[in-house]
Amino acid sequence: MNKLIAALVAGLFATAAFAQASAPEAAPAAAASAAAPKAKAAHKKAHKKAHKKAAKAEAASAASE
């Protein structure tokens, strides 16, 4: 019975140590997600510019026909 209790306590300590060791890895993900809105805004701007250019070219070709 003593060995069983000792094994359970050792398992709890190992679980606690493992859970605490993986916590610092989550911090860099927050920094990456903070940069995401800037990238999204740049992508949106480029998409809008390309769409506007395509619409202008389409209007010019329609006018020449």
Distance bins in CASP14 RR format, pairs under 12 A and 6 or more apart:
PFRMAT RR
TARGET T0000
AUTHOR 0000-0000-0000
RMODE 2
METHOD distances of the structure
MODEL  1
1 7 0 0 0 0 0 1 0 0 0 0 0
1 8 0 0 0 0 0 1 0 0 0 0 0
2 8 0 0 0 0 0 1 0 0 0 0 0
2 9 0 0 0 0 0 1 0 0 0 0 0
3 9 0 0 0 0 0 1 0 0 0 0 0
3 10 0 0 0 0 0 1 0 0 0 0 0
4 10 0 0 0 0 0 1 0 0 0 0 0
4 11 0 0 0 0 0 1 0 0 0 0 0
5 11 0 0 0 0 0 1 0 0 0 0 0
5 12 0 0 0 0 0 1 0 0 0 0 0
6 12 0 0 0 0 0 1 0 0 0 0 0
6 13 0 0 0 0 0 1 0 0 0 0 0
7 13 0 0 0 0 0 1 0 0 0 0 0
7 14 0 0 0 0 0 1 0 0 0 0 0
8 14 0 0 0 0 0 1 0 0 0 0 0
8 15 0 0 0 0 0 1 0 0 0 0 0
9 15 0 0 0 0 0 1 0 0 0 0 0
9 16 0 0 0 0 0 1 0 0 0 0 0
10 16 0 0 0 0 0 1 0 0 0 0 0
10 17 0 0 0 0 0 1 0 0 0 0 0
11 17 0 0 0 0 1 0 0 0 0 0 0
11 18 0 0 0 0 1 0 0 0 0 0 0
11 19 0 0 0 0 0 1 0 0 0 0 0
12 18 0 0 0 0 0 1 0 0 0 0 0
12 19 0 0 0 0 0 1 0 0 0 0 0
13 19 0 0 0 0 0 1 0 0 0 0 0
13 20 0 0 0 0 0 1 0 0 0 0 0
14 20 0 0 0 0 0 1 0 0 0 0 0
14 21 0 0 0 0 0 1 0 0 0 0 0
15 21 0 0 0 0 0 1 0 0 0 0 0
15 22 0 0 0 0 0 1 0 0 0 0 0
16 22 0 0 0 0 0 1 0 0 0 0 0
16 23 0 0 0 0 0 1 0 0 0 0 0
17 23 0 0 0 0 0 1 0 0 0 0 0
19 25 0 0 0 0 0 1 0 0 0 0 0
23 29 0 0 0 0 0 1 0 0 0 0 0
24 30 0 0 0 0 0 1 0 0 0 0 0
26 32 0 0 0 0 0 1 0 0 0 0 0
26 33 0 0 0 0 0 1 0 0 0 0 0
27 33 0 0 0 0 0 1 0 0 0 0 0
27 34 0 0 0 0 0 1 0 0 0 0 0
28 34 0 0 0 0 0 1 0 0 0 0 0
28 35 0 0 0 0 0 1 0 0 0 0 0
29 35 0 0 0 0 0 1 0 0 0 0 0
29 36 0 0 0 0 0 1 0 0 0 0 0
30 36 0 0 0 0 0 1 0 0 0 0 0
32 38 0 0 0 0 0 1 0 0 0 0 0
32 39 0 0 0 0 0 1 0 0 0 0 0
33 39 0 0 0 0 0 1 0 0 0 0 0
33 40 0 0 0 0 0 1 0 0 0 0 0
34 40 0 0 0 0 0 1 0 0 0 0 0
35 41 0 0 0 0 0 1 0 0 0 0 0
35 42 0 0 0 0 0 1 0 0 0 0 0
36 42 0 0 0 0 0 1 0 0 0 0 0
36 43 0 0 0 0 0 1 0 0 0 0 0
37 43 0 0 0 0 0 1 0 0 0 0 0
37 44 0 0 0 0 0 1 0 0 0 0 0
38 44 0 0 0 0 0 1 0 0 0 0 0
38 45 0 0 0 0 0 1 0 0 0 0 0
39 45 0 0 0 0 0 1 0 0 0 0 0
39 46 0 0 0 0 0 1 0 0 0 0 0
40 46 0 0 0 0 0 1 0 0 0 0 0
40 47 0 0 0 0 0 1 0 0 0 0 0
41 47 0 0 0 0 0 1 0 0 0 0 0
41 48 0 0 0 0 0 1 0 0 0 0 0
42 48 0 0 0 0 0 1 0 0 0 0 0
42 49 0 0 0 0 0 1 0 0 0 0 0
43 49 0 0 0 0 0 1 0 0 0 0 0
43 50 0 0 0 0 0 1 0 0 0 0 0
44 50 0 0 0 0 0 1 0 0 0 0 0
44 51 0 0 0 0 0 1 0 0 0 0 0
45 51 0 0 0 0 0 1 0 0 0 0 0
45 52 0 0 0 0 0 1 0 0 0 0 0
46 52 0 0 0 0 0 1 0 0 0 0 0
46 53 0 0 0 0 0 1 0 0 0 0 0
47 53 0 0 0 0 0 1 0 0 0 0 0
47 54 0 0 0 0 0 1 0 0 0 0 0
48 54 0 0 0 0 0 1 0 0 0 0 0
48 55 0 0 0 0 0 1 0 0 0 0 0
49 55 0 0 0 0 0 1 0 0 0 0 0
49 56 0 0 0 0 0 1 0 0 0 0 0
50 56 0 0 0 0 0 1 0 0 0 0 0
50 57 0 0 0 0 0 1 0 0 0 0 0
51 57 0 0 0 0 0 1 0 0 0 0 0
51 58 0 0 0 0 0 1 0 0 0 0 0
52 58 0 0 0 0 0 1 0 0 0 0 0
52 59 0 0 0 0 0 1 0 0 0 0 0
53 59 0 0 0 0 0 1 0 0 0 0 0
53 60 0 0 0 0 0 1 0 0 0 0 0
54 60 0 0 0 0 0 1 0 0 0 0 0
54 61 0 0 0 0 0 1 0 0 0 0 0
55 61 0 0 0 0 0 1 0 0 0 0 0
55 62 0 0 0 0 0 1 0 0 0 0 0
56 62 0 0 0 0 0 1 0 0 0 0 0
56 63 0 0 0 0 0 1 0 0 0 0 0
57 63 0 0 0 0 0 1 0 0 0 0 0
57 64 0 0 0 0 0 1 0 0 0 0 0
58 64 0 0 0 0 0 1 0 0 0 0 0
58 65 0 0 0 0 0 1 0 0 0 0 0
59 65 0 0 0 0 0 1 0 0 0 0 0
END
